[in-house]
Amino acid sequence: MASYYYVDKNSKRDGQHHVHTKGCQHLPTLAQRQFLGTFYHSRHAVKVARYYYPQVGSCEDCCQVQLGKV
């Protein structure tokens, strides 16, 4: 099943912008996130997020299990 993915516009302390799925408890507010699209796997959302930000990571709560190595 496909999910909606977003990237945090603000980087974390490590400099990464994290990718989240819709409904994640760590999903930033509307003003602080950018919609990436609908994907079947989080690794695709991370690839798209890298077009916008050089350092991208995944949320450990909503994407870590699916991500593996990108």
CYANA upper distance limits for C-alpha pairs under 8 A (distance plus 0.5 A):
  1 MET  CA     40 TYR  CA      6.55
  2 ALA  CA     38 THR  CA      6.58
  2 ALA  CA     39 PHE  CA      5.61
  2 ALA  CA     40 TYR  CA      4.73
  2 ALA  CA     41 HIS  CA      7.96
  3 SER  CA     21 THR  CA      7.03
  3 SER  CA     22 LYS  CA      7.50
  3 SER  CA     38 THR  CA      5.89
  3 SER  CA     39 PHE  CA      6.14
  3 SER  CA     40 TYR  CA      6.82
  4 TYR  CA     21 THR  CA      6.15
  4 TYR  CA     22 LYS  CA      5.93
  4 TYR  CA     35 PHE  CA      8.31
  4 TYR  CA     36 LEU  CA      8.14
  4 TYR  CA     37 GLY  CA      6.36
  4 TYR  CA     38 THR  CA      5.03
  4 TYR  CA     39 PHE  CA      7.16
  5 TYR  CA     19 VAL  CA      7.30
  5 TYR  CA     20 HIS  CA      6.17
  5 TYR  CA     21 THR  CA      5.04
  5 TYR  CA     22 LYS  CA      6.71
  5 TYR  CA     35 PHE  CA      6.73
  5 TYR  CA     36 LEU  CA      5.97
  5 TYR  CA     37 GLY  CA      6.20
  5 TYR  CA     38 THR  CA      6.64
  5 TYR  CA     39 PHE  CA      7.71
  5 TYR  CA     42 SER  CA      8.19
  5 TYR  CA     45 ALA  CA      6.88
  6 TYR  CA     19 VAL  CA      6.11
  6 TYR  CA     20 HIS  CA      5.79
  6 TYR  CA     21 THR  CA      6.73
  6 TYR  CA     22 LYS  CA      7.90
  6 TYR  CA     27 LEU  CA      8.45
  6 TYR  CA     33 ARG  CA      6.68
  6 TYR  CA     34 GLN  CA      5.87
  6 TYR  CA     35 PHE  CA      4.96
  6 TYR  CA     36 LEU  CA      5.67
  6 TYR  CA     37 GLY  CA      7.89
  6 TYR  CA     45 ALA  CA      8.43
  7 VAL  CA     17 HIS  CA      6.96
  7 VAL  CA     18 HIS  CA      6.13
  7 VAL  CA     19 VAL  CA      4.86
  7 VAL  CA     20 HIS  CA      6.70
  7 VAL  CA     33 ARG  CA      6.03
  7 VAL  CA     34 GLN  CA      5.80
  7 VAL  CA     35 PHE  CA      7.13
  7 VAL  CA     36 LEU  CA      7.31
  7 VAL  CA     49 ALA  CA      7.05
  8 ASP  CA     17 HIS  CA      5.92
  8 ASP  CA     18 HIS  CA      6.00
  8 ASP  CA     19 VAL  CA      6.97
  8 ASP  CA     20 HIS  CA      8.29
  8 ASP  CA     27 LEU  CA      8.24
  8 ASP  CA     28 PRO  CA      6.85
  8 ASP  CA     32 GLN  CA      6.55
  8 ASP  CA     33 ARG  CA      5.05
  8 ASP  CA     34 GLN  CA      7.01
  9 LYS  CA     17 HIS  CA      7.07
  9 LYS  CA     32 GLN  CA      5.83
  9 LYS  CA     33 ARG  CA      5.69
  9 LYS  CA     34 GLN  CA      7.02
 10 ASN  CA     17 HIS  CA      6.84
 10 ASN  CA     32 GLN  CA      7.24
 11 SER  CA     15 GLY  CA      5.66
 11 SER  CA     16 GLN  CA      5.55
 11 SER  CA     17 HIS  CA      5.02
 11 SER  CA     18 HIS  CA      7.91
 12 LYS  CA     16 GLN  CA      6.02
 12 LYS  CA     17 HIS  CA      6.88
 12 LYS  CA     18 HIS  CA      8.32
 15 GLY  CA     55 GLN  CA      7.13
 16 GLN  CA     55 GLN  CA      5.32
 16 GLN  CA     56 VAL  CA      5.44
 16 GLN  CA     57 GLY  CA      6.30
 17 HIS  CA     53 TYR  CA      7.61
 17 HIS  CA     55 GLN  CA      6.84
 17 HIS  CA     56 VAL  CA      5.32
 17 HIS  CA     57 GLY  CA      6.53
 18 HIS  CA     56 VAL  CA      6.32
 18 HIS  CA     57 GLY  CA      5.26
 18 HIS  CA     58 SER  CA      5.42
 18 HIS  CA     59 CYS  CA      6.17
 19 VAL  CA     45 ALA  CA      7.80
 19 VAL  CA     46 VAL  CA      7.03
 19 VAL  CA     49 ALA  CA      8.07
 19 VAL  CA     56 VAL  CA      7.82
 19 VAL  CA     57 GLY  CA      6.83
 19 VAL  CA     58 SER  CA      5.27
 19 VAL  CA     59 CYS  CA      6.28
 19 VAL  CA     63 CYS  CA      8.03
 20 HIS  CA     24 CYS  CA      6.92
 20 HIS  CA     26 HIS  CA      8.10
 20 HIS  CA     27 LEU  CA      6.58
 20 HIS  CA     58 SER  CA      7.27
 20 HIS  CA     59 CYS  CA      6.19
 20 HIS  CA     62 CYS  CA      6.77
 20 HIS  CA     63 CYS  CA      7.16
 21 THR  CA     27 LEU  CA      7.95
 21 THR  CA     62 CYS  CA      6.75
 21 THR  CA     63 CYS  CA      7.77
 22 LYS  CA     27 LEU  CA      7.81
 23 GLY  CA     27 LEU  CA      7.62
 24 CYS  CA     61 ASP  CA      7.96
 24 CYS  CA     62 CYS  CA      6.59
 26 HIS  CA     59 CYS  CA      8.43
 27 LEU  CA     33 ARG  CA      8.36
 28 PRO  CA     32 GLN  CA      6.08
 28 PRO  CA     33 ARG  CA      6.27
 29 THR  CA     33 ARG  CA      6.89
 30 LEU  CA     34 GLN  CA      8.30
 36 LEU  CA     45 ALA  CA      6.96
 36 LEU  CA     48 VAL  CA      7.27
 36 LEU  CA     49 ALA  CA      7.27
 37 GLY  CA     45 ALA  CA      7.77
 38 THR  CA     45 ALA  CA      8.49
 39 PHE  CA     44 HIS  CA      7.09
 39 PHE  CA     45 ALA  CA      7.04
 40 TYR  CA     44 HIS  CA      8.33
 41 HIS  CA     45 ALA  CA      7.68
 41 HIS  CA     66 GLN  CA      7.09
 41 HIS  CA     67 LEU  CA      7.93
 42 SER  CA     46 VAL  CA      6.78
 42 SER  CA     63 CYS  CA      6.57
 42 SER  CA     66 GLN  CA      6.68
 42 SER  CA     67 LEU  CA      6.21
 43 ARG  CA     47 LYS  CA      6.84
 43 ARG  CA     66 GLN  CA      7.96
 43 ARG  CA     67 LEU  CA      5.80
 43 ARG  CA     68 GLY  CA      8.47
 43 ARG  CA     70 VAL  CA      6.36
 44 HIS  CA     48 VAL  CA      6.95
 45 ALA  CA     49 ALA  CA      6.66
 46 VAL  CA     50 ARG  CA      6.81
 46 VAL  CA     56 VAL  CA      7.19
 46 VAL  CA     57 GLY  CA      7.67
 46 VAL  CA     58 SER  CA      7.74
 46 VAL  CA     70 VAL  CA      8.39
 47 LYS  CA     51 TYR  CA      7.70
 47 LYS  CA     70 VAL  CA      8.42
 48 VAL  CA     52 TYR  CA      8.03
 49 ALA  CA     53 TYR  CA      6.73
 49 ALA  CA     56 VAL  CA      7.25
 50 ARG  CA     54 PRO  CA      6.00
 50 ARG  CA     55 GLN  CA      7.37
 50 ARG  CA     56 VAL  CA      6.66
 58 SER  CA     63 CYS  CA      6.21
 58 SER  CA     64 GLN  CA      6.76
 58 SER  CA     67 LEU  CA      7.97
 59 CYS  CA     63 CYS  CA      5.87
 59 CYS  CA     64 GLN  CA      6.75
 60 GLU  CA     64 GLN  CA      5.20
 60 GLU  CA     65 VAL  CA      8.36
 63 CYS  CA     67 LEU  CA      6.42
 64 GLN  CA     68 GLY  CA      7.34
